[in-house]
Amino acid sequence: MFDAETIEIFKSHKTPFYYYDLGLLRRTLDEIKTHGLSKGYHVHFAIKANFNLPILEEIRKAGLGIDCVSGNEIKRAIESGFTGKQLAFAGVGKTDEEIQIGLDNNIFSFNCESLQELEVLNSLAGKSDKTANISIRLNPNVEAKTHKYITTGLNENKFGITADKLPKLFEMLPSLENISLTGIHFHIGSQITDLQPFKDLCDRVNEMQDLFEKNAIRLHHINVGGGYGIDYENPDDNPIPDFKSFFEVFDRNLELRESQQVHFELGRSIVGQCGSLISKVLFIKEGVTTNFAVIDAGMTELIRPALYQANHRVDVLTSDKPHKTYDVVGPICETSDTFQKKVQLPELQRGDLVAIRSAGAYGEVMSSGFNLRERVKAVYSE
Ligand SMILES: *Cc1c(COP(=O)(O)O)cnc(C)c1O
């Protein structure tokens, strides 16, 4: 939670706003250094989770690279001081223009998601007189045990190439002169808190390595993607995910070849807990079965509850009265514009401040101008 001094600072800013605790971000990055980078692992931050410059600056200083899913994200990463060699570029629908941005910046890897994309990339790389390094994104058909909208590694999902397309891939590769297959890439979903799906993923990686080797392809790297989850229910008890256990799964289960690199693409687990959405109570309405606390932040600032039924803890910052039951709702004309239903919170009144926690990932980046609302601002701890 926040100390009295921080809450005083909150009172001096116009709500709603995102607040980022850069100290917590640094401590999180330190854990990644200790348990991941120290093993020689390469970690790319999934910039789509949060693209604010002060955050990228901390991540760059910690020695991580970036995982991009659009041309503008590549540009943002370069502007923030990352080099092309630190960038991976994924996405099922890269435009020619976006591919060109990747080529111009000589990125570490295009993570290719279809055979047609390989042909297009080969031809664009040829026109630029370049050889593009690529990883093939494989759909491992691993159940991530997370919300269906953020599951990506099943045959029914649109992502990656399924195993049945591999013979065709091996047949095509020799004729694609301007691409060099350097790795295989996976990403099975997001907000995965159980380690079993990652163990299953390692097994699939090992099988795939064998298959690629049988086809005379030696892989320079394995990219296992991201998806590690955070504790939305108890952000104060678990502000930093257990990276030790996470990296150990890969350390124990991946059968690596000599001098083979392992790459990760973590988003939520790096920035999720360092951000909160701070909002003010506008009105209290007594309902029939609950009371409504109408706050000045809505789905326009944080869409995750409306989009994925995500549960973000709401903490009251300026009241310690006895508890009452509330639905905490935003001002937007959508019933899904609700942050919490029937929660027990200290009695609220107009003007009280609340913090919607664990909102550092996929929060501000997904904010919108619906209802012509002002773009939400960011405040940093320093
Ligand atoms: C979104 C995404 C990630 C990051 O996912 P998190 O759940 O935030 O760790 C990694 N790789 C790819 C390809 C992605 O699309």
The ligand as an SDF file (V2000), in Angstrom:
LIG
                    3D

 15 15  0  0  0  0  0  0  0  0999 V2000
    2.0410  -10.2080  -25.2960 C   0  0  0  0  0  0  0  0  0  0  0  0
    3.1840  -11.0280  -25.6510 C   0  0  0  0  0  0  0  0  0  0  0  0
    4.1610  -11.3360  -24.7030 C   0  0  0  0  0  0  0  0  0  0  0  0
    4.1000  -10.8970  -23.2620 C   0  0  0  0  0  0  0  0  0  0  0  0
    3.0890  -11.5170  -22.5510 O   0  0  0  0  0  0  0  0  0  0  0  0
    2.9800  -11.3090  -20.9540 P   0  0  0  0  0  0  0  0  0  0  0  0
    1.8070  -12.1350  -20.5900 O   0  0  0  0  0  0  0  0  0  0  0  0
    2.7340   -9.8650  -20.7130 O   0  0  0  0  0  0  0  0  0  0  0  0
    4.2580  -11.7820  -20.3530 O   0  0  0  0  0  0  0  0  0  0  0  0
    5.2400  -12.0770  -25.1240 C   0  0  0  0  0  0  0  0  0  0  0  0
    5.3650  -12.5090  -26.3940 N   0  0  0  0  0  0  0  0  0  0  0  0
    4.4280  -12.2350  -27.3360 C   0  0  0  0  0  0  0  0  0  0  0  0
    4.6180  -12.7300  -28.7040 C   0  0  0  0  0  0  0  0  0  0  0  0
    3.3160  -11.4970  -26.9920 C   0  0  0  0  0  0  0  0  0  0  0  0
    2.3910  -11.2410  -27.9220 O   0  0  0  0  0  0  0  0  0  0  0  0
  1  2  1  0
  2  3  1  0
  2 14  2  0
  3  4  1  0
  3 10  2  0
  4  5  1  0
  5  6  1  0
  6  7  2  0
  6  8  1  0
  6  9  1  0
 10 11  1  0
 11 12  2  0
 12 13  1  0
 12 14  1  0
 14 15  1  0
M  END
$$$$
